[in-house]
Amino acid sequence: MSSNVQQLVSSVLGAERAVWLFNAMEVEARLLGSSDNVTRAELAQAMNMALFSDLLKRVPEGAQYVDEAIRIGRKINFDHGALRTVVANPVYGNMGALPVGHLAFDRILKPLGFVIGGLYPLPRLKMTGHVYTHSELPADIAQFFVSELHVDQFSPAFQQAVANVVGNSRDPLMADSKALLGKLSEQKALTMAEALKLLPNIVECFARQHGEVTRADYDVLLKESAEMAWISTEGNAYNHVTDRVSDVFELTKEQKALGRSIKEAVEVSANGRVRQTAFKAAQVERRMVDADGRVATYTVPGSFYEFISRDKYLDEVSGEWKLDLTFDSSNATGIFKMTDAAKVA
């Protein structure tokens, strides 16, 4: 009998894709149970696997890397996924029906068992990162790095362009799903039927919730923030997924030798225990509205695939050796540059 997680992933991606993902990814043994009830940890794992799959469809170089890992028997250890949100200035306009910033995802992640594990100011980007870590299996269920762009720190022209883009955002989270998330918060589990109903809707929330951007607004945004320009075309889709590997320096050499677009320099945290690099962002085609009202297609930066190595440290309180699951603001700022767009074709 398939595990609860495999049944859930199959329900949104199909049985063949679910089998492929289980061949590709490490899944903690405690998440492979089968019963009439689905725990919040199992639902979180299923959601993460569906989101991982979605990113691979948009990032060909990441998909090639994962295919190759399967061929040589290397399992993907999904460390974290990252997405970007906006805190609009209400003076210029709000976010439509969508909650502002990280709150749009806080209402989903906390019922699934995630807690805020850290805040990371990113002053050069005028953003803040909110890290969500799973309370039951912090090292085994991928974390979330949910960043917020602080629109009120930019020029009036920029703030108006943001309002034009996100001011009529829809809220994809349905009333039935909100009720199920409330039940999950209280009982920490749902029936399989309830979980099957909830999963596709919460996966749907990790996408763009606003309409097509105008080329004029995109240009205003890109001039001050490559990150907001990215949000205008990609919304709240996964910006990147991250594979936890044993030695990111060796992996960098390996991927360079294969001719892949790996970042030149590895980002190293201030404590030296967290090291990150990434492939450059995939180039994707997105529609924008020109000045004459016609819709045209442009090539812009999409999402990307990242790598991380984490060391263990001695926890002075517990006396135990633990995996360092923290992030580093400087590392994050360097990695965010993978989606910069000097010009748009």
Beta strands, then each sheet from edge to edge (+ up, - down):
strand 1: 37-39
strand 2: 78-87
strand 3: 114-122
strand 4: 127-134
strand 5: 143-150
strand 6: 189-191
strand 7: 240-244
strand 8: 267-268
strand 9: 274-278
strand 10: 283-289
strand 11: 295-301
strand 12: 304-310
strand 13: 312-314
strand 14: 321-323
sheet 1: 1+ 6-
sheet 2: 3+ 4- 5+ 2+ 7- 12- 9+ 8-
sheet 3: 10+ 11-
sheet 4: 13+ 14-
end
